[in-house]
Amino acid sequence: MATLVNNVDVLVLHGSPGSGKSTLSGAIADLLRESGLANAVIDLDDLPMVYPHPERSFALNNLRAMWPNCATIADLRLIIPSVIADEDERVQLRAAVPGSRFVVCELTAPETVLKERVTAREPNEYWRSRLRNFVDLYQQRSDLARIRDFQVSTHARPVAEAAREVIEQVGWQLRPEAERLHT
């Protein structure tokens, strides 16, 4: 049975650990909600909350299973915060949401800031060290320009300002009263 897609836009917030994917997805959802626009956030990191941890494809399979329900919501703006591992994973992510308009925004900040952010948020040195290493690995990637459609910096600016820039770049229109609430 084919899924009827009701003009659904999918925005993937992609970036290094510490770039603000989760924070910005919440801020974008708030602005959309205040404008009365249908939206949802599906964090791929939360989909495989299973022990022992399954393969990375588990989260994509869960997204694929959820997609028919999301696709029935007219004019939905679906926000997916996630680190896209490589070009193949971008293709797989795109395939998990067939019929949608699909856009990837890479969130950026200086490497030192990314490391400061993950160090501040992690509960112990094991996770702090591990996330700082992930930041290093992310910074060494050569495929980022092929994965993203556009970039937005989250450094040295209010979260709401970065959220408005992402919304503008993706082409979503907020109602003027929602804009005034966050200036």
C-alpha positions in Angstrom: 0.0 0.0 0.0 1.5 3.4 -1.0 1.8 6.2 1.5 0.0 9.4 0.6 2.5 12.2 1.3 0.8 15.4 2.2 3.4 18.0 1.2 5.8 17.0 4.0 9.1 18.8 4.3 12.0 17.0 6.0 14.8 19.0 7.5 17.9 17.1 8.8 20.0 19.1 11.2 23.4 17.5 10.7 26.7 18.4 12.4 29.4 17.6 14.7 28.7 16.6 18.3 28.2 19.9 20.2 27.0 21.8 17.1 23.5 22.3 18.6 21.4 19.8 16.7 19.1 18.9 19.6 18.9 22.4 21.0 18.2 24.0 17.6 15.6 21.4 16.6 13.6 22.3 19.8 13.9 26.0 19.0 12.7 25.5 15.4 9.8 23.4 16.6 8.8 26.1 19.1 8.8 28.8 16.4 6.8 26.6 14.0 4.3 25.8 16.8 3.9 29.5 17.6 3.1 30.1 14.0 0.5 27.3 14.0 2.5 25.2 11.6 2.4 21.4 11.8 5.8 20.0 12.9 7.5 17.1 14.5 11.0 16.3 15.8 12.3 12.8 15.5 15.8 12.4 17.0 17.5 9.4 15.4 19.7 9.1 18.6 16.5 8.4 20.6 15.0 5.8 18.2 17.5 3.0 19.0 17.3 3.2 22.8 17.7 -0.5 23.1 20.3 -2.6 25.0 22.4 -4.1 23.7 22.8 -1.3 21.2 21.7 -2.5 17.7 23.3 -1.5 14.5 23.0 2.0 13.2 20.4 0.8 10.6 18.0 0.2 13.5 17.2 3.9 13.8 16.7 4.3 10.1 14.4 1.2 10.1 12.4 2.8 12.9 12.1 6.1 11.0 11.0 4.1 7.9 8.3 2.4 10.0 7.1 5.8 11.4 7.1 7.6 8.1 3.7 6.5 6.8 2.1 8.0 9.9 4.0 11.3 9.5 3.3 11.5 5.8 -0.4 11.7 6.4 -0.1 15.0 8.3 -0.8 17.8 5.8 2.1 20.3 5.4 4.2 18.7 8.1 7.7 20.0 8.8 9.7 17.1 10.1 12.9 18.0 11.9 15.5 15.2 12.3 18.7 16.0 14.3 21.4 13.5 13.4 25.0 13.1 12.5 25.0 11.7 8.9 27.9 9.3 8.8 28.6 9.4 5.1 27.0 9.9 1.7 25.6 6.4 1.7 23.8 7.2 5.0 22.4 10.4 3.5 20.9 8.3 0.6 19.5 5.8 3.1 18.0 8.6 5.2 16.4 10.1 2.2 15.0 6.7 1.2 13.4 6.4 4.6 11.1 9.4 3.9 10.0 8.9 0.3 8.0 11.6 -1.4 9.1 14.3 0.9 11.0 17.5 0.2 14.4 16.6 1.8 17.0 19.2 3.0 20.1 18.9 5.0 21.4 21.8 7.1 24.9 21.4 8.6 25.3 23.2 11.8 28.8 24.6 12.5 30.9 26.1 15.3 34.7 26.3 15.8 36.3 23.1 16.9 37.3 24.5 20.3 33.7 25.5 21.0 32.3 22.1 19.9 34.7 20.4 22.4 33.8 22.9 25.2 30.1 22.2 24.6 30.4 18.4 24.7 32.7 18.6 27.7 30.2 20.7 29.6 27.2 18.5 28.9 28.6 15.0 29.4 28.3 13.4 32.8 31.7 11.9 33.2 35.2 11.9 31.7 34.6 8.7 29.7 31.8 10.3 27.7 33.6 13.7 27.6 36.7 12.1 26.1 34.7 10.0 23.7 32.7 13.0 22.4 35.8 15.1 22.0 37.2 12.3 19.8 34.0 12.2 17.8 34.5 16.0 17.2 38.0 15.3 16.0 36.7 12.6 13.6 34.0 14.9 12.3 36.4 17.7 11.7 38.6 15.4 9.6 35.8 14.5 7.2 36.2 15.4 3.5 32.6 14.6 2.4 30.7 17.3 4.3 30.1 19.6 1.4 28.4 16.7 -0.5 26.1 15.8 2.4 24.7 19.3 3.2 22.5 21.6 1.2 23.4 24.6 3.3 25.3 25.6 6.6 24.3 27.7 9.6 26.7 28.7 12.4 25.5 28.2 15.9 28.5 30.0 17.4 28.3 33.4 19.3 24.6 34.0 18.6 21.3 33.4 20.3 19.7 30.0 19.6 16.5 31.7 18.3 18.5 33.7 15.8 20.2 30.5 14.4 16.7 28.8 14.4 15.2 31.7 12.3 18.1 31.5 9.9 17.6 27.8 9.3 13.8 28.4 8.8 14.6 31.1 6.3 17.2 29.0 4.4 14.8 26.1 4.2 12.1 28.4 2.9 9.5 28.0 5.7 7.3 31.0 6.4 6.6 32.0 9.9 3.7 34.2 10.9 4.8 37.7 11.9 3.6 37.3 15.6 5.9 34.3 16.0 8.8 36.3 14.7 8.1 39.1 17.2 8.0 36.7 20.1 11.6 35.8 19.6 13.3 39.1 18.8 
